[in-house]
Amino acid sequence: MKKFIAIAVLGLSFSLAQAQSKVATPAPAQVTVPALGTSTEAKTQVKPSQRGTVEERATAQVDRLVKKLNLTDDQKAKVYNIIYASMKEAEIARETVDADRMAKYEKRKALMEATDIQLKAVLNADQLKKYEQMKADREAKMEERRAQRQNGGGGHQGGDGMGGGY
């Protein structure tokens, strides 16, 4: 199973790299993403059309990373291509009709790992340190929410502004 995942990650990395070279990068526009106010809203399934286009979501995520990591213009363009390709691949995976929940999970996990590897290659040492801390903070918040749900609590569904799994 681990070999399969490793091969899938490598294959996915290669396909994302290929997609990166083929993706026409539209000029990033400023996108305001409304925050979810209540835990009820956060739990509601949102249709892809309501979340915005892949381009809008990728732009919003890159804008957040630019602010948090002080990305250069060159890094911004590279990060946009990586995130756009990843989101496009995730959208295609979501649209496929596959009853095997575990297979979908493994595919999404492999995609996230491949994207993470590509993002790390673009960042400098200081940015990488901040990025790793952002990921650790996000993981801690997710764990806290899991514990609250197991204990029957709802609570605020806040986030670090990163969106997705990045």
MARBA-3410 file (N, C-alpha, C, O; in Angstrom, 1 decimal):
166
0.8,-1.2,0.0,0.0,0.0,0.0,0.9,1.3,0.0,0.6,2.2,-0.7 ~ 2.0,1.2,0.8,2.8,2.4,0.9,3.5,2.6,-0.5,3.7,3.8,-0.9 ~ 3.9,1.5,-1.2,4.5,1.7,-2.5,3.5,2.3,-3.4,3.9,3.1,-4.3 ~ 2.3,1.8,-3.4,1.3,2.3,-4.3,1.1,3.8,-4.0,1.0,4.6,-5.0 ~ 1.1,4.3,-2.8,0.9,5.7,-2.5,2.1,6.5,-3.0,2.0,7.5,-3.6
3.3,5.9,-2.8,4.5,6.6,-3.2,4.5,6.7,-4.7,4.9,7.8,-5.3 ~ 4.1,5.7,-5.4,4.1,5.7,-6.9,3.0,6.7,-7.3,3.2,7.5,-8.3 ~ 1.9,6.7,-6.6,0.8,7.7,-7.0,1.2,9.1,-6.8,0.9,10.0,-7.6 ~ 2.0,9.4,-5.7,2.5,10.7,-5.4,3.4,11.1,-6.5,3.4,12.3,-7.0 ~ 4.4,10.3,-6.9,5.3,10.6,-8.0,4.6,10.8,-9.3,4.9,11.8,-10.0
3.7,10.0,-9.6,2.9,10.1,-10.8,2.1,11.4,-10.8,2.1,12.1,-11.8 ~ 1.5,11.7,-9.7,0.7,12.9,-9.6,1.6,14.1,-9.7,1.2,15.1,-10.3 ~ 2.8,14.1,-9.1,3.7,15.2,-9.2,4.1,15.5,-10.6,4.2,16.6,-11.1 ~ 4.4,14.4,-11.3,4.7,14.5,-12.7,3.6,15.1,-13.5,3.8,16.0,-14.3 ~ 2.3,14.6,-13.3,1.2,15.1,-14.0,0.9,16.5,-13.7,0.5,17.3,-14.6
1.1,16.9,-12.4,0.9,18.3,-12.0,2.0,19.2,-12.7,1.7,20.3,-13.1 ~ 3.2,18.7,-12.8,4.3,19.5,-13.4,3.9,19.7,-14.9,4.2,20.7,-15.5 ~ 3.4,18.6,-15.5,3.0,18.7,-16.9,1.9,19.7,-17.1,1.8,20.5,-18.0 ~ 0.9,19.6,-16.2,-0.3,20.5,-16.2,0.2,21.9,-16.0,-0.4,22.9,-16.6 ~ 1.2,22.1,-15.1,1.7,23.5,-14.8,2.2,24.1,-16.1,2.0,25.3,-16.3
2.9,23.3,-16.9,3.5,23.9,-18.1,2.4,24.2,-19.2,2.6,25.1,-20.1 ~ 1.3,23.6,-19.1,0.2,23.7,-20.1,-0.8,24.8,-19.6,-1.6,25.3,-20.4 ~ -0.9,25.1,-18.3,-2.0,25.9,-17.8,-1.6,27.4,-18.1,-0.5,27.9,-17.8 ~ -2.6,28.1,-18.8,-2.4,29.5,-19.0,-2.8,30.2,-17.8,-3.9,30.1,-17.3 ~ -1.9,31.0,-17.3,-2.1,31.7,-16.0,-2.8,33.0,-16.3,-2.2,33.9,-16.8
-4.1,33.1,-15.8,-4.8,34.4,-16.0,-4.2,35.4,-15.0,-3.6,35.0,-13.9 ~ -4.3,36.6,-15.3,-3.8,37.7,-14.4,-4.6,37.6,-13.1,-5.8,37.7,-13.1 ~ -3.9,37.3,-12.0,-4.6,37.2,-10.7,-5.4,38.5,-10.4,-4.8,39.6,-10.4 ~ -6.6,38.3,-10.0,-7.5,39.4,-9.6,-7.7,39.4,-8.1,-7.6,38.3,-7.5 ~ -8.0,40.5,-7.5,-8.2,40.5,-6.0,-9.6,39.9,-5.8,-10.6,40.3,-6.5
-9.7,38.9,-5.0,-11.0,38.2,-4.7,-11.2,38.3,-3.2,-10.4,38.0,-2.4 ~ -12.4,38.8,-2.9,-12.8,38.8,-1.5,-13.6,37.6,-1.2,-14.6,37.3,-1.8 ~ -13.1,36.8,-0.3,-13.8,35.5,0.1,-14.5,35.8,1.4,-13.9,36.0,2.4 ~ -15.8,35.7,1.4,-16.6,35.9,2.7,-16.3,34.8,3.7,-16.2,33.6,3.3 ~ -16.1,35.2,4.9,-15.9,34.2,6.0,-17.2,33.6,6.4,-18.2,34.2,6.4
-17.1,32.3,6.8,-18.3,31.6,7.3,-18.5,32.1,8.7,-17.6,32.1,9.5 ~ -19.8,32.5,9.0,-20.1,33.1,10.3,-20.4,32.1,11.3,-19.9,32.2,12.5 ~ -21.2,31.1,11.1,-21.7,30.2,12.1,-21.2,28.8,11.8,-20.9,28.5,10.7 ~ -21.3,28.0,12.9,-20.9,26.6,12.7,-21.9,25.9,11.8,-21.5,24.9,11.1 ~ -23.1,26.3,11.8,-24.1,25.7,10.9,-23.8,25.9,9.4,-23.8,25.0,8.6
-23.3,27.1,9.1,-22.9,27.4,7.8,-21.7,26.6,7.4,-21.6,26.2,6.2 ~ -20.8,26.5,8.3,-19.5,25.8,8.0,-19.8,24.3,7.7,-19.1,23.7,7.0 ~ -20.8,23.7,8.3,-21.1,22.3,8.1,-22.0,22.0,6.9,-22.0,20.9,6.4 ~ -22.6,23.1,6.3,-23.4,22.9,5.1,-22.5,22.6,3.9,-21.5,23.2,3.7 ~ -23.0,21.6,3.1,-22.2,21.3,1.9,-22.4,22.5,0.9,-23.5,22.9,0.7
-21.3,22.9,0.4,-21.4,24.0,-0.6,-21.1,23.5,-2.0,-20.1,22.7,-2.2 ~ -22.0,23.8,-2.9,-21.8,23.4,-4.3,-20.6,24.1,-4.9,-20.3,25.2,-4.5 ~ -19.9,23.4,-5.8,-18.7,24.0,-6.4,-19.0,25.4,-7.0,-18.1,26.3,-7.0 ~ -20.2,25.5,-7.6,-20.5,26.8,-8.2,-20.6,27.9,-7.2,-20.4,29.1,-7.5 ~ -20.9,27.6,-6.0,-21.1,28.6,-4.9,-19.7,28.9,-4.3,-19.6,30.0,-3.7
-18.7,28.1,-4.5,-17.4,28.4,-3.9,-16.6,29.3,-4.8,-15.5,29.8,-4.4 ~ -17.0,29.5,-6.0,-16.3,30.3,-7.0,-15.5,29.3,-7.9,-15.5,28.1,-7.7 ~ -15.0,29.9,-8.9,-14.2,29.1,-9.9,-12.9,28.7,-9.4,-12.4,29.2,-8.3 ~ -12.3,27.8,-10.0,-11.0,27.3,-9.6,-10.0,28.5,-9.6,-9.1,28.6,-8.7 ~ -10.1,29.3,-10.6,-9.2,30.5,-10.8,-9.4,31.4,-9.6,-8.4,31.9,-9.0
-10.7,31.7,-9.2,-10.9,32.6,-8.1,-10.4,32.0,-6.8,-9.8,32.7,-6.0 ~ -10.6,30.7,-6.6,-10.2,30.1,-5.3,-8.7,30.0,-5.2,-8.1,30.3,-4.2 ~ -8.0,29.7,-6.4,-6.6,29.7,-6.4,-6.0,31.1,-6.2,-5.0,31.2,-5.4 ~ -6.6,32.1,-6.8,-6.1,33.5,-6.6,-6.3,33.9,-5.1,-5.3,34.5,-4.5 ~ -7.4,33.5,-4.5,-7.6,33.9,-3.1,-6.6,33.2,-2.2,-6.0,33.8,-1.3
-6.3,31.9,-2.5,-5.3,31.2,-1.6,-3.9,31.8,-1.8,-3.2,31.9,-0.9 ~ -3.6,32.1,-3.1,-2.3,32.7,-3.3,-2.1,34.0,-2.7,-1.1,34.4,-2.1 ~ -3.2,34.8,-2.7,-3.2,36.1,-2.0,-2.9,36.0,-0.6,-2.1,36.8,0.0 ~ -3.5,35.0,0.1,-3.3,34.8,1.5,-1.8,34.4,1.7,-1.2,34.8,2.7 ~ -1.3,33.5,0.9,0.1,33.1,1.0,1.1,34.2,0.8,2.1,34.3,1.5
0.8,35.1,-0.2,1.6,36.2,-0.4,1.7,37.1,0.8,2.8,37.5,1.2 ~ 0.6,37.3,1.5,0.6,38.1,2.7,1.3,37.5,3.9,2.1,38.1,4.6 ~ 1.1,36.2,4.0,1.7,35.5,5.2,3.2,35.1,5.0,3.9,35.1,5.9 ~ 3.6,34.9,3.7,4.9,34.4,3.5,5.8,35.4,2.7,7.0,35.2,2.5 ~ 5.2,36.6,2.4,6.0,37.6,1.7,6.6,37.1,0.4,7.8,37.2,0.2
5.8,36.5,-0.5,6.3,35.9,-1.7,6.7,37.0,-2.7,6.1,38.0,-2.8 ~ 7.7,36.7,-3.5,8.1,37.5,-4.6,7.1,37.4,-5.7,6.3,36.4,-5.7 ~ 7.2,38.2,-6.7,6.3,38.1,-7.9,6.6,36.8,-8.6,5.6,36.1,-9.1 ~ 7.8,36.4,-8.7,8.2,35.1,-9.4,7.6,34.0,-8.6,7.0,33.0,-9.2 ~ 7.8,34.0,-7.3,7.2,32.9,-6.4,5.7,32.9,-6.5,5.1,31.8,-6.6
5.1,34.1,-6.6,3.6,34.2,-6.6,3.1,33.5,-7.9,2.1,32.7,-7.8 ~ 3.8,33.7,-9.0,3.4,33.1,-10.3,3.5,31.5,-10.2,2.6,30.8,-10.6 ~ 4.6,31.1,-9.6,4.9,29.6,-9.5,3.9,29.0,-8.6,3.3,27.9,-8.9 ~ 3.6,29.6,-7.4,2.7,29.1,-6.4,1.3,29.1,-7.0,0.5,28.1,-6.8 ~ 0.9,30.1,-7.8,-0.4,30.1,-8.4,-0.6,28.9,-9.4,-1.6,28.2,-9.3
0.5,28.6,-10.2,0.4,27.5,-11.1,0.3,26.2,-10.4,-0.5,25.3,-10.8 ~ 1.0,26.0,-9.3,0.9,24.8,-8.5,-0.5,24.6,-7.9,-1.1,23.6,-8.0 ~ -1.0,25.7,-7.2,-2.3,25.6,-6.6,-3.4,25.4,-7.6,-4.3,24.7,-7.3 ~ -3.3,26.2,-8.7,-4.3,26.0,-9.7,-4.4,24.6,-10.2,-5.5,24.0,-10.3 ~ -3.3,24.0,-10.6,-3.2,22.7,-11.1,-3.8,21.7,-10.1,-4.5,20.8,-10.4
-3.4,21.9,-8.8,-3.9,21.0,-7.7,-5.4,21.1,-7.6,-6.1,20.1,-7.4 ~ -5.9,22.3,-7.6,-7.4,22.5,-7.4,-8.1,22.0,-8.6,-9.2,21.4,-8.4 ~ -7.6,22.1,-9.8,-8.2,21.6,-11.0,-8.3,20.1,-10.9,-9.3,19.5,-11.2 ~ -7.2,19.5,-10.5,-7.1,18.0,-10.3,-8.1,17.5,-9.3,-8.8,16.5,-9.4 ~ -8.2,18.3,-8.2,-9.1,17.9,-7.1,-10.6,18.0,-7.6,-11.4,17.2,-7.2
-10.9,19.0,-8.4,-12.2,19.2,-8.9,-12.6,18.0,-9.8,-13.7,17.5,-9.7 ~ -11.7,17.6,-10.6,-11.9,16.5,-11.5,-12.1,15.2,-10.7,-13.0,14.4,-11.0 ~ -11.3,15.0,-9.6,-11.5,13.9,-8.8,-12.8,13.9,-8.0,-13.4,12.8,-7.9 ~ -13.3,15.1,-7.6,-14.6,15.2,-6.9,-15.7,14.8,-7.9,-16.7,14.2,-7.4 ~ -15.6,15.1,-9.1,-16.6,14.9,-10.1,-16.7,13.5,-10.5,-17.8,13.0,-11.0
-15.7,12.7,-10.3,-15.7,11.3,-10.7,-16.7,10.5,-9.8,-16.6,10.8,-8.6 ~ -17.4,9.6,-10.3,-18.3,8.9,-9.5,-17.6,7.6,-9.0,-17.4,6.7,-9.8 ~ -17.2,7.6,-7.8,-16.4,6.5,-7.2,-17.0,6.2,-5.8,-17.0,7.1,-4.9 ~ -17.6,5.1,-5.7,-18.2,4.7,-4.4,-17.2,4.4,-3.3,-17.6,4.4,-2.1 ~ -16.0,4.1,-3.7,-15.0,3.8,-2.7,-14.4,5.0,-2.0,-13.6,5.7,-2.5
-14.9,5.3,-0.8,-14.6,6.5,0.0,-13.1,6.5,0.3,-12.4,7.5,0.2 ~ -12.5,5.3,0.6,-11.1,5.2,1.0,-10.2,5.5,-0.2,-9.2,6.2,-0.1 ~ -10.7,5.1,-1.4,-9.9,5.4,-2.6,-9.9,6.9,-2.9,-8.8,7.5,-3.3 ~ -11.0,7.6,-2.7,-11.1,9.0,-2.8,-10.1,9.7,-1.8,-9.4,10.7,-2.1 ~ -10.2,9.2,-0.6,-9.3,9.8,0.5,-7.8,9.6,0.1,-7.1,10.6,0.2
-7.5,8.5,-0.4,-6.1,8.2,-0.7,-5.6,9.1,-1.9,-4.5,9.6,-1.9 ~ -6.5,9.3,-2.9,-6.2,10.1,-4.0,-6.0,11.6,-3.6,-5.1,12.3,-4.0 ~ -6.9,12.1,-2.7,-6.9,13.4,-2.2,-5.6,13.7,-1.4,-4.9,14.7,-1.5 ~ -5.3,12.7,-0.6,-4.1,12.8,0.3,-2.8,12.8,-0.6,-1.9,13.6,-0.4 ~ -2.8,12.0,-1.6,-1.6,12.0,-2.5,-1.5,13.3,-3.3,-0.4,13.8,-3.5
-2.6,13.9,-3.7,-2.6,15.2,-4.3,-2.1,16.2,-3.4,-1.3,17.1,-3.8 ~ -2.5,16.2,-2.2,-2.1,17.2,-1.2,-0.6,17.1,-0.9,0.1,18.1,-0.8 ~ -0.1,15.9,-0.8,1.3,15.7,-0.6,2.2,16.1,-1.8,3.2,16.8,-1.6 ~ 1.7,15.9,-3.0,2.4,16.3,-4.2,2.5,17.8,-4.3,3.5,18.4,-4.6 ~ 1.3,18.4,-4.0,1.2,19.9,-4.0,2.2,20.5,-2.9,2.9,21.5,-3.2
2.2,19.9,-1.8,3.0,20.4,-0.7,4.5,20.3,-1.1,5.3,21.2,-0.8 ~ 4.9,19.2,-1.7,6.3,19.1,-2.1,6.7,20.2,-3.1,7.8,20.7,-3.1 ~ 5.8,20.4,-4.1,6.0,21.4,-5.1,6.1,22.8,-4.5,7.0,23.6,-4.8 ~ 5.2,23.1,-3.5,5.2,24.4,-2.9,6.5,24.6,-2.1,7.1,25.7,-2.2 ~ 7.0,23.6,-1.4,8.2,23.7,-0.6,9.4,24.0,-1.5,10.3,24.7,-1.1
9.4,23.5,-2.7,10.5,23.7,-3.6,10.6,25.2,-4.1,11.7,25.6,-4.5 ~ 9.5,25.9,-4.0,9.5,27.3,-4.4,9.9,28.3,-3.3,10.4,29.3,-3.6 ~ 9.7,27.8,-2.0,9.9,28.7,-0.9,11.4,28.8,-0.5,12.1,27.8,-0.6 ~ 11.8,29.9,0.1,13.1,30.0,0.7,13.1,29.5,2.1,12.0,29.1,2.6 ~ 14.2,29.5,2.8,14.3,28.9,4.1,13.3,29.5,5.2,12.7,28.8,5.9
13.3,30.9,5.2,12.5,31.6,6.1,11.0,31.3,5.8,10.2,31.1,6.7 ~ 10.6,31.4,4.5,9.2,31.1,4.1,8.8,29.7,4.4,7.7,29.4,4.9 ~ 9.8,28.8,4.2,9.5,27.4,4.5,9.2,27.2,6.0,8.3,26.4,6.4 ~ 9.9,27.8,6.8,9.7,27.7,8.3,8.3,28.3,8.6,7.6,27.6,9.4 ~ 7.9,29.4,8.1,6.6,30.0,8.3,5.5,29.1,7.8,4.5,28.9,8.4
5.7,28.5,6.6,4.8,27.6,6.0,4.5,26.4,6.8,3.4,25.9,7.0 ~ 5.6,25.8,7.3,5.5,24.6,8.2,4.8,24.9,9.5,4.0,24.1,10.0 ~ 5.0,26.1,10.0,4.3,26.6,11.2,2.8,26.7,10.9,2.0,26.4,11.8 ~ 2.5,27.3,9.8,1.1,27.5,9.4,0.4,26.1,9.3,-0.8,25.9,9.7 ~ 1.1,25.2,8.7,0.5,23.8,8.6,0.3,23.2,10.0,-0.7,22.6,10.2
1.3,23.3,10.8,1.2,22.8,12.2,0.0,23.4,13.0,-0.7,22.7,13.7 ~ -0.1,24.7,12.8,-1.3,25.4,13.5,-2.6,24.9,13.0,-3.5,24.7,13.7 ~ -2.7,24.7,11.6,-3.9,24.2,11.0,-4.2,22.8,11.5,-5.4,22.5,11.8 ~ -3.2,22.0,11.6,-3.4,20.6,12.1,-3.9,20.6,13.5,-4.8,19.8,13.9 ~ -3.3,21.5,14.4,-3.7,21.6,15.8,-5.2,22.0,15.9,-6.0,21.5,16.7
-5.6,23.0,15.1,-7.0,23.4,15.1,-7.9,22.3,14.6,-9.0,22.1,15.2 ~ -7.5,21.6,13.6,-8.4,20.5,13.1,-8.5,19.4,14.2,-9.6,18.9,14.4 ~ -7.4,19.1,14.9,-7.5,18.1,16.0,-8.4,18.6,17.1,-9.1,17.8,17.7 ~ -8.3,19.9,17.4,-9.2,20.4,18.4,-10.6,20.3,18.0,-11.5,20.0,18.9 ~ -10.9,20.6,16.8,-12.3,20.5,16.3,-12.8,19.0,16.4,-14.0,18.7,16.7
-11.9,18.1,16.0,-12.3,16.7,16.1,-12.6,16.3,17.5,-13.6,15.6,17.7 ~ -11.8,16.8,18.4,-12.1,16.4,19.9,-13.4,17.0,20.3,-14.1,16.4,21.1 ~ -13.7,18.2,19.9,-15.0,18.9,20.2,-16.1,18.1,19.7,-17.1,17.9,20.4 ~ -16.0,17.6,18.5,-17.1,16.9,17.9,-17.3,15.6,18.6,-18.5,15.1,18.8 ~ -16.2,14.9,19.0,-16.4,13.6,19.7,-17.0,13.8,21.1,-17.6,12.9,21.6
-16.8,15.0,21.6,-17.3,15.3,22.9,-18.7,16.0,22.8,-19.3,16.4,23.8 ~ -19.3,16.0,21.6,-20.6,16.6,21.4,-20.7,18.0,21.3,-21.8,18.6,21.3 ~ -19.6,18.7,21.3,-19.6,20.2,21.2,-19.5,20.7,19.8,-19.0,20.0,18.9 ~ -20.0,21.8,19.5,-20.0,22.4,18.2,-18.8,23.3,18.1,-17.8,23.0,17.5 ~ -19.0,24.5,18.6,-18.0,25.5,18.6,-17.8,26.2,17.3,-18.5,25.9,16.3
-17.0,27.2,17.3,-16.7,28.1,16.2,-15.9,27.3,15.2,-14.9,26.6,15.6 ~ -16.2,27.4,13.9,-15.4,26.7,12.9,-14.5,27.7,12.2,-14.6,27.9,11.0 ~ -13.5,28.3,12.9,-12.6,29.2,12.4,-11.5,28.5,11.6,-11.5,27.3,11.5 ~ -10.6,29.3,11.1,-9.5,28.7,10.3,-8.3,29.7,10.3,-8.4,30.8,10.8 ~ -7.3,29.3,9.6,-6.1,30.1,9.5,-6.1,30.9,8.2,-5.1,31.6,7.9
-7.2,30.9,7.5,-7.2,31.6,6.3,-6.5,30.9,5.1,-6.4,31.5,4.0 ~ -6.1,29.7,5.3,-5.4,29.0,4.3,-6.3,28.4,3.3,-6.0,28.2,2.1 ~ -7.5,27.9,3.8,-8.4,27.2,2.9,-7.9,25.9,2.6,-6.7,25.6,2.9 ~ -8.6,25.0,2.0,-8.2,23.7,1.6,-7.2,23.0,2.5,-7.4,23.1,3.7 ~ -6.2,22.3,1.9,-5.3,21.6,2.8,-3.9,22.1,2.6,-2.9,21.4,2.8
-3.8,23.4,2.3,-2.5,23.9,2.0,-2.0,24.9,3.1,-1.0,25.5,3.0
END
